Amino acid sequence: MGSLVCVGTGLQLAGQISVLSRSYIEHADIVFSLLPDGFSQRWLTKLNPNVINLQQFYAQNGEVKNRRDTYEQMVNAILDAVRAGKKTVCALYGHPGVFACVSHMAITRAKAEGFSAKMEPGISAEACLWADLGIDPGNSGNQSFEASQFMFFNHVPDPTTHLLLWQIAIAGEHTLTQFHTSSDRLQILVEQLNQWYPLDHEVVIYEAANLPIQAPRIERLPLANLPQAHLTPISTLLIPPAKKLEYNYAILAKLGIGPEDLG
């Protein structure tokens, strides 16, 4: 009977994949891949030669194609293999369940049809961000939103925590046909963020390294300069805290704790 395991390959070629995820790839009947570059693709085919690259379903040669259609085609290809009785693995860049709807859709459908389906975690861009920037998010907490979702809905950030806005390069893009935003849309985001953060507040554009020989991109700039920044599909915007944590005196009193007890 067919089965499905969605695994994460991590951010850096070969070195960040778990032993278990690698074993699933090596012993699969067929492997579907969604990886960022040819180096990763060639490494994957060395583990298992029966690889189908899902990149083929994206728009080609200037074609305008809704990403919902692309994802549907990817899921259908994966499920066809599962239904054919194959031990199927889907290998995705980073963490297979973070900003990766294909894995969630495929697992949900496979389970609904009675097949064994699960996910194995991988090292995500967020895990790399905390390591590369030397930040412990436990010190003040953090909030995380997809950039366009943050703009479209009434999210209220806490300026005493770290704020992460993912897919900043397509902020404000709603058609699911484009892979870039505009300076005008980014200016609207800046004005939105200015409700909680001053325009001179330092923010960070972060991009994790894809290869061990690369360095991560860590570019610091004032919030006001974001519309002119160079962004790529892997850019993430980190907005550090703009205010200090404030004591909740009512709760401290109930607990019998004073601010001085907290160091």
N, C-alpha and C positions, 0 to 999 in steps of 0.2 A: 504493500500500500504506500502511496506517495506521502511525503512529509515536507515540511518547510521550516528552515531555520534562517532567520535574518541576523547577520553578524556585522559588527563594526570593525573596520580595519585600522581605526585610529587616524591621526592626522599625518604622521610621518611614515614614509614608505617602510613597510615590513616591521619596523621596530616597535610599534605600539599595538600590535594585534595580540590578543590573548592566546595562550596555548590551546584553549578549548575551541575558540573560533577558528584558529588555523586548522585544527583537526577536522572540524566540520567541513571546511573547504576541501581538504585533501581527500576526504572519503565520500564526497558528494557524487551523485550521478551527473549532475549538471549544476553550474554556478552562473548566476546572473550577477552582473557587476554594474555599479554606478560609482566610478572612481574619477578623480580630478585630472589625471594625466596619463600619458602613454607609459611612463615609468612604472606606475602602479599597476596598470593593466598587464604589462609584460611580467611583472613579478607574480601577479595572480595566476597567469597561465602556466607558470613554472610549478605552482602548487597543484594545479588541476587544469589540464588542457581543454576540458569541456566547458569553456566560458562563453557566455553570450553577453555582449556589451549593450546595456540598456540605453546608452547615449544615442543610439540610432533612432530612438523614438522622438527626440527633440526636433524642433523645426530645423530644416536644412536649406541651405542655398537661398537665404532671404525669405523663406516661407513664413507667413504669419500663422501661428498655431497657438491655441489656448493650452496652457500647461495642464489644465484638467484633462484634456484629451490625451496629452502625452502620458500622464500618470495612469490613466485608465488603460492605455495600451500596454504599459509596462506591467501592470498588475495582471492583465489578461495573459500575457506571455508567461509570467511566473506560474499562474494557476493552471495553465495548460500543461505545464511540466508536472506539476503535483498530481493533477488528475490522470496523467499518463503513468502514474505509479513510480515516479522517480524521486530519489532522495535529493531534494532541491535546496540549494543555499542561495541566498541573496546577500552579496557582500557590498556594503555601503561605506563610503568615506566617513570617518569620524565615528559618531555614535549612531546606530541604525534607527533609533527612535527619536532623535532630536532634529527638528526641521527636515523630516524625511517621511512624508505621508505615504509613500509607496509601500514601505514595510508594514505600517499599521493597517493599511487597506488590505494588503495581501494576507496578513495573518488573520485578520477578522473574517475574511471570506473563506479562507482555508478551514478555519475552525467551524464556521457555519455549515460547511459541506462535510464535516466529520473527519477532517484530516488533522494529524498532529502538526502543530505550528507554534513556534515560539521565537523569542528574540534573545540574543546574547549581546551585552553591552560592549561599547567601545569607548576609547578615550575621545572626548568631545573637544570642540574648540573652546568651550568655557573652561574645561579642566586645564587646557594649555594656557589660557589667558591668566588665570590666577597664578600659575607657576611662573610664567614669563614676566609678569608685572610685580611679582613678589607680594601679592595681596592675600590676606586671609579674610575671606568674606564673612567669617564668623565674628569678626571684631565689631562690625556695625550692621551686618546683614546685607542682602542684595535683592534687587528686583530685576526681572528679565522679561522683555517683551519683543515680539517681532515688530520692526519699525513701523510698517504700514498699519498693523493692528493698533499700535499705540496711537497713531494719528486718527484713525477712523472711529475709535471708541473712547468713552470717557474714563480712561485710566488716570489715576492720580498718583504720581510718583512720590516717594518719601525722600526728600533731599538730605536726610541724615544717613542714607544708605548708598551703596553703589548701584547705579542704574545701567543695565546693559540693553542696548537696542540692536537687535540682530537684523541682518539683511538690509543694512542702511543704504546700500547702493541702489535699492529699488523702493526706497521710502516713498509712500504716496502712490505707488503704481497699483492700479486696481483691475486692469484688464487681463492680467495673467498671460500677456503676450509679449511684454517687454522685459529686458534684463538690465535696465538702467533707469535712473531717476533724472531729475533736472535740478538746476540751481534754484529755480522758483519753488519747487516742492520742498527742497531742503530749507529754504528761507522760511516757509510756512512752519516747518518743524522747529526751527530755531525760535520763531515767535511763540510757538506753543510751549516750548521748554522754558522760555524766558519767564513764564509764570512762576517757576520755582527756582531757576538758576540764573544768576547774572550773566550778561553777555560776555564778560571778560573771564568767566569761569573756565578753567582749563579742562578740556576733554581729551580723550585718547582714541585715535583710530588704530585698531588692532587687527593684525592678520597673522594667524599661526603659520609657522614654517611647514612646508610640505615635505621637505627633504632634510636629512640630518646635516647637510652642508650649508643649509640656508639659515638665516637669522629671522626671527619674527619681525614684523613691521610694527613699530610702536611710535606713532607720530602724535605729539602733543600740540594742541592748538587752542585758541580761545573759541568758545562756543559760537561767537559771532562769525568766525571764519569757516564754519562747516560748509556753507553752500559752495565755496570755492575749492574745497578739498578734493584730491584725487581719490576716488573710491573704486573698488573692484568687487566682484561677486562674493569674495570671502571677507570683506571688511565688516568689522563689528565696532559699534560706538560704545565706549565706556565713559560714563559720566560719574566721576568720583563724588563723594558727599560734599555738599555745599554748606551744611550746617552741622553743628555738634549734636550728639545725642542728648535728649532732654529727659530728665528723671520723671517717672510717673510717681509723684509723691503720694497719691492716694493708695496705690498698691503697696508701695514701700511701707506705709504706715500700717496697713493690714498685716503685712508680713513681719512687722517689728524690726525693720531694717532702716538704717539711715544711709544717706549718700556716702558718708565717710566709711561705711562698712564695705562699700563696693570698690574701694581703692581709687 
